[in-house]
């Protein structure tokens, strides 16, 4: 189920609804060289790794927000191919929920990025190195994203102990592996169980996170979600480059978050007092 234009066919949207993911090989191959340059430049401007220190390969380095640090990477939110995917899955008034840049290290165990029972949250992932199933490629479990589904609910409770429950290591769990080249794009529902195994100590990846616009009676839920960014020690959800270069179209996807992140700075102040460093994920 792939498309290189960014415009989703009905069958692709239906596939995403049922299985929780889509793949777009070569979607941004025309931009990938500059994307990689900007990725490296952002990290160089922040010490090369986590919390201003060089990335030494012992643990994941994570930077939030990420594409917001670069005018060029921020412009990915203006690319018709990204907009086409987002608008079809989330409707045209979707929210940009932030991004993270990473140097991953080794295995990433099975997990979801949330468990949202009604409002849809989607991650668009960009892998900047060639990856195979045994060298850190993303793996997903189709259909694991559906709250109330017996299969998905059992995975939600059981997969973190797959060795104890089924006698299997994480890399033996039945799954789809996306063997990607730079320029490929993968997107998946935040609920979808995903993992990676056998990756190097400097696996480069960044994401764009999106959601449906929150209805007015759910703004407290949105503020709670935004409060989770305090663990990354950020005072605002977005970086200056993202906000200052926003076109009117992009502003549409920033507005609801910007109107509801005023409490984040105080939460971040408290997080700095309680944590030795910003979260690595």
Order of alpha helices (4+ residues) and beta strands (2+ residues): alpha-beta-alpha-beta-alpha-alpha-beta-beta-beta-beta-alpha-alpha-beta-beta-beta-beta-alpha-alpha-alpha-alpha
